[in-house]
């Protein structure tokens, strides 16, 4: 089955509706679900990677997962700060075995796969070898709590546009899909900037695309919210190489995550990256649940230059308030 849309919201709308109508019952290790087999999802505008809906506007957890990957580490305590449910997948050594960070930047303790892909595409623009392997045969050697759902990522340049092809063995359409598309299209855009070419289409292939029974009603409510605006919440990534400032951004994220004082206004960064850091800082301060943290979160929110981020935050606050009132 093929799905194509210009925004993540439209793509999820089509996918959820199709699974709910045509999906087959499946009893998997993580619970009962309805699934469809053999799917291709195409996002024609990868920048429209953030949902505008109250239920799926997951900007904070998506950014947290992105920085976890970019850190090159599989430390469970890092991602738990943004997605507490990851705690269930942390092994005794404190690591999430299936985390992608180390696989992207230090596969088998020696391969920086991101760096290799960029080098390949710079040396031979038409290459078909720019592939990142995430799933490894050793992942089946033990009964790990988590193994990669993503098999590989491939990058292809044609007509000065960078297209990306992701292959998944399994994908939770309601929980995992919005996170995966966000993080992978961010990588696509980062690499396109490094290559100084335009952003092409994002392709997402899935063997088992499913919705767990526990999320069926939530998926129905998402559909009931109707179609959203088609303009992107995020703006284009600024020109220039992202990876030249990667370490700097990672250092700032560590301070933000550990609630260490950081004046983002004074950083030598453009507004695009300052706003990304402000979103993370807002989330951490807000989640502190103390008066000082809440006051600081309000100050951070006011300084965000991208007004669409502020609208998204307001939307998220509304849904949290609804949950509190319901309880």
C-alpha positions as CSV (number, residue, x, y, z in Angstrom):
1,X,0.0,0.0,0.0
2,X,1.3,3.5,-0.9
3,X,0.6,6.7,0.9
4,X,1.8,10.2,-0.1
5,X,1.2,13.6,1.3
6,X,2.9,17.0,1.7
7,X,2.6,17.1,5.5
8,X,3.0,14.6,8.4
9,X,-0.5,15.3,9.5
10,X,-2.0,14.4,6.1
11,X,0.2,11.3,5.9
12,X,-0.9,10.1,9.4
13,X,-4.5,10.8,8.6
14,X,-4.4,8.6,5.5
15,X,-2.4,5.8,7.3
16,X,-4.6,5.7,10.4
17,X,-7.8,5.6,8.4
18,X,-6.5,2.8,6.2
19,X,-5.2,0.7,9.1
20,X,-8.4,1.1,11.0
21,X,-10.5,0.1,8.0
22,X,-8.3,-2.6,6.4
23,X,-5.9,-3.8,9.2
24,X,-5.8,-7.4,10.2
25,X,-5.7,-8.5,13.9
26,X,-2.2,-9.5,15.0
27,X,-1.0,-10.8,18.4
28,X,2.5,-9.5,18.8
29,X,5.0,-9.7,21.7
30,X,4.2,-6.1,22.8
31,X,0.4,-6.5,22.6
32,X,-2.6,-7.0,20.3
33,X,-2.7,-4.7,17.3
34,X,-4.1,-4.3,13.8
35,X,-1.6,-4.2,11.0
36,X,-1.1,-3.9,7.3
37,X,1.9,-5.4,5.5
38,X,4.2,-3.9,2.9
39,X,3.8,-0.1,2.9
40,X,5.5,2.9,1.4
41,X,4.9,6.3,2.9
42,X,6.2,9.4,1.0
43,X,6.5,12.9,2.5
44,X,7.0,15.3,-0.4
45,X,7.8,18.2,2.0
46,X,10.1,16.8,4.7
47,X,10.2,20.1,6.5
48,X,6.4,19.6,7.4
49,X,7.6,17.0,9.9
50,X,5.7,18.3,12.9
51,X,2.1,17.6,13.6
52,X,-0.2,20.6,14.3
53,X,-2.7,18.5,16.2
54,X,-3.1,18.6,20.0
55,X,-2.5,14.8,20.3
56,X,0.5,14.3,18.0
57,X,2.3,17.7,18.2
58,X,5.3,15.9,19.8
59,X,7.9,18.5,19.3
60,X,9.6,18.1,22.7
61,X,10.0,14.3,22.7
62,X,11.0,14.4,19.0
63,X,13.7,16.9,19.7
64,X,14.8,14.9,22.7
65,X,15.1,11.8,20.7
66,X,17.0,13.7,17.9
67,X,19.6,15.0,20.3
68,X,19.9,11.5,21.9
69,X,20.8,10.1,18.5
70,X,23.1,13.0,17.7
71,X,25.0,12.4,20.9
72,X,26.2,9.1,19.6
73,X,25.3,7.5,23.0
74,X,22.7,4.9,24.0
75,X,22.5,6.1,27.6
76,X,19.1,5.4,28.9
77,X,19.1,8.2,31.4
78,X,19.4,10.7,28.5
79,X,16.3,9.7,26.6
80,X,14.3,9.0,29.8
81,X,14.4,12.7,30.5
82,X,12.3,13.3,27.4
83,X,10.5,10.0,27.0
84,X,10.1,8.3,30.4
85,X,8.6,5.2,28.9
86,X,12.1,4.3,27.5
87,X,12.9,3.2,31.1
88,X,11.3,-0.1,30.2
89,X,14.0,-0.7,27.6
90,X,17.1,0.1,29.6
91,X,19.4,-2.9,30.2
92,X,21.4,-3.6,33.4
93,X,24.3,-1.6,32.1
94,X,22.2,1.6,31.8
95,X,22.1,1.4,28.0
96,X,19.2,1.0,25.5
97,X,20.6,-1.7,23.2
98,X,18.5,-0.7,20.2
99,X,19.3,3.0,20.4
100,X,20.5,4.5,17.1
101,X,23.0,7.0,18.4
102,X,26.0,4.7,18.7
103,X,25.0,2.9,15.5
104,X,25.0,6.2,13.5
105,X,28.3,7.6,14.8
106,X,30.3,4.7,16.2
107,X,29.0,1.4,14.7
108,X,31.1,-1.6,15.9
109,X,33.2,0.9,17.8
110,X,34.8,2.2,14.6
111,X,32.4,3.4,11.9
112,X,30.9,6.9,11.8
113,X,28.2,6.1,9.3
114,X,26.9,9.6,8.9
115,X,30.4,10.8,8.1
116,X,30.9,8.0,5.5
117,X,27.6,8.8,3.8
118,X,28.5,12.5,3.4
119,X,32.0,11.6,2.1
120,X,30.5,9.1,-0.4
121,X,27.9,11.6,-1.7
122,X,30.6,14.3,-2.0
123,X,32.9,12.1,-3.9
124,X,30.3,10.5,-6.3
125,X,27.0,12.4,-6.4
126,X,25.3,9.5,-8.3
127,X,26.4,6.8,-5.9
128,X,23.9,4.2,-4.7
129,X,26.1,3.1,-1.8
130,X,25.3,5.8,0.7
131,X,23.6,3.4,3.1
132,X,23.5,3.4,6.9
133,X,22.9,0.1,8.5
134,X,21.0,0.2,11.8
135,X,19.8,-3.4,12.4
136,X,22.7,-5.8,12.9
137,X,22.7,-9.6,12.9
138,X,24.0,-9.6,16.5
139,X,20.8,-8.0,17.6
140,X,19.2,-11.5,17.6
141,X,22.0,-13.1,19.6
142,X,20.3,-12.3,22.9
143,X,16.9,-11.5,24.2
144,X,17.4,-7.7,24.4
145,X,14.6,-5.5,25.7
146,X,14.9,-3.3,22.6
147,X,16.3,-4.0,19.1
148,X,16.1,-1.6,16.1
149,X,12.9,-1.4,14.2
150,X,14.8,0.4,11.4
151,X,16.8,-1.8,9.1
152,X,18.7,0.9,7.1
153,X,18.7,4.5,5.8
154,X,19.8,5.3,2.2
155,X,20.5,8.7,0.7
156,X,20.4,9.4,-3.0
157,X,21.1,12.6,-4.8
158,X,19.4,13.2,-8.1
159,X,19.0,16.6,-9.9
160,X,20.6,18.4,-7.0
161,X,18.1,17.1,-4.5
162,X,18.8,14.7,-1.6
163,X,16.2,11.9,-1.3
164,X,16.0,9.6,1.7
165,X,14.8,6.0,1.8
166,X,14.1,4.4,5.2
167,X,13.4,0.7,5.6
168,X,11.6,-0.5,8.7
169,X,10.9,-4.1,9.8
170,X,8.1,-2.8,12.1
171,X,6.5,0.5,12.9
172,X,4.0,1.6,15.5
173,X,1.9,4.0,13.4
174,X,0.5,6.0,16.3
175,X,3.5,6.2,18.7
176,X,6.6,5.6,16.7
177,X,5.9,6.9,13.2
178,X,5.8,10.7,14.0
179,X,9.0,10.4,16.0
180,X,10.8,8.3,13.2
181,X,9.8,10.7,10.4
182,X,10.8,13.7,12.5
183,X,14.3,12.5,13.3
184,X,15.0,10.9,9.9
185,X,13.9,14.0,7.9
186,X,16.0,16.1,10.2
187,X,19.0,13.9,9.4
188,X,18.1,14.2,5.7
189,X,18.0,18.0,5.9
190,X,21.3,18.2,7.9
191,X,23.0,16.1,5.2
192,X,21.5,18.1,2.4
193,X,22.9,21.2,3.9
194,X,26.3,19.6,4.2
195,X,26.1,18.7,0.5
196,X,24.8,22.1,-0.4
197,X,21.8,20.6,-2.3
198,X,18.1,20.9,-2.0
199,X,15.8,18.7,0.0
200,X,14.1,15.9,-1.9
201,X,11.3,13.5,-1.1
202,X,11.4,11.3,2.1
203,X,10.4,7.7,1.5
204,X,9.5,5.4,4.4
205,X,9.1,1.7,3.8
206,X,7.5,-0.6,6.4
207,X,7.0,-4.3,6.6
208,X,4.5,-4.3,9.5
209,X,2.7,-1.0,10.0
210,X,0.4,-1.3,12.9
211,X,-1.7,0.4,15.6
212,X,-1.9,-1.2,19.0
213,X,-5.3,-1.9,20.4
214,X,-4.6,0.5,23.3
215,X,-4.2,3.4,20.8
216,X,-7.1,2.7,18.5
217,X,-9.4,5.2,20.1
218,X,-6.7,7.8,20.1
219,X,-6.1,7.2,16.4
220,X,-9.8,7.7,15.8
221,X,-9.7,11.0,17.7
222,X,-6.8,12.1,15.6
223,X,-8.8,11.5,12.5
224,X,-11.8,13.3,14.0
225,X,-9.6,16.4,14.5
226,X,-9.8,16.7,10.7
227,X,-7.2,17.9,8.2
228,X,-4.7,20.6,9.4
229,X,-3.0,23.5,7.8
230,X,-0.5,22.6,5.2
231,X,2.3,25.1,5.9
232,X,5.2,23.8,7.9
233,X,5.7,24.7,11.6
234,X,9.5,24.5,11.2
235,X,11.4,26.8,8.8
236,X,14.2,25.7,6.5
237,X,17.4,24.8,8.2
238,X,20.0,27.6,7.8
239,X,22.7,27.1,5.1
240,X,26.1,25.8,6.1
241,X,27.2,22.6,7.7
242,X,25.3,21.4,10.8
243,X,28.0,19.0,11.8
244,X,30.5,21.9,12.3
245,X,28.3,23.0,15.3
246,X,27.1,19.6,16.4
247,X,29.4,19.3,19.4
248,X,28.6,22.8,20.5
249,X,24.8,22.1,20.4
250,X,25.3,18.8,22.2
251,X,27.2,20.6,25.0
252,X,24.3,23.1,25.3
253,X,21.7,20.3,25.4
254,X,23.6,18.6,28.3
255,X,23.4,21.8,30.3
256,X,19.7,22.2,29.5
257,X,18.8,18.6,30.3
258,X,20.6,18.8,33.6
259,X,19.0,22.1,34.4
260,X,22.3,24.0,34.5
261,X,22.1,27.7,33.9
262,X,22.4,28.6,30.2
263,X,21.7,32.0,28.7
264,X,20.6,31.0,25.1
265,X,20.4,34.7,24.1
266,X,24.1,35.1,24.4
267,X,25.1,32.0,22.3
268,X,26.8,32.4,19.0
269,X,24.0,30.7,17.0
270,X,21.4,31.7,14.5
271,X,17.7,32.0,15.6
272,X,16.8,28.6,14.1
273,X,19.1,26.7,16.5
274,X,18.5,29.1,19.4
275,X,14.8,28.3,19.1
276,X,15.5,24.6,19.1
277,X,17.4,25.0,22.3
278,X,14.7,27.2,23.8
279,X,12.1,24.5,23.1
280,X,14.2,22.0,25.0
281,X,14.8,24.5,27.8
282,X,11.1,25.3,28.1
283,X,10.3,21.6,28.4
284,X,12.9,20.9,31.1
285,X,11.9,23.9,33.1
286,X,8.2,23.1,32.7
287,X,8.7,19.5,33.8
288,X,10.5,20.6,37.0
289,X,7.0,21.4,38.4
290,X,8.5,24.1,40.8
291,X,7.5,27.7,40.9
292,X,11.0,28.9,39.8
293,X,11.1,26.5,36.9
294,X,7.6,27.4,35.7
295,X,8.4,31.1,35.8
296,X,11.6,30.5,33.8
297,X,9.7,28.4,31.3
298,X,7.3,31.3,30.7
299,X,10.3,33.6,30.1
300,X,11.8,31.1,27.7
301,X,8.6,30.8,25.8
302,X,8.3,34.5,25.2
303,X,11.8,34.6,23.6
304,X,11.0,32.0,21.0
305,X,11.2,33.8,17.6
306,X,9.2,31.2,15.6
307,X,5.6,32.1,16.5
308,X,4.4,28.7,15.2
309,X,6.3,27.0,17.9
310,X,4.5,29.1,20.5
311,X,1.2,28.1,18.9
312,X,2.2,24.5,19.2
313,X,3.1,24.9,22.8
314,X,-0.2,26.5,23.5
315,X,-1.9,23.6,21.8
316,X,0.0,21.1,24.0
317,X,-0.8,23.0,27.1
318,X,-4.5,22.9,26.3
319,X,-4.5,19.1,25.9
320,X,-2.6,18.7,29.2
321,X,-5.1,20.9,31.0
322,X,-8.0,18.8,29.5
323,X,-6.3,15.7,31.0
324,X,-5.9,17.3,34.4
325,X,-9.6,18.4,34.4
326,X,-10.7,14.9,33.4
327,X,-8.7,13.3,36.2
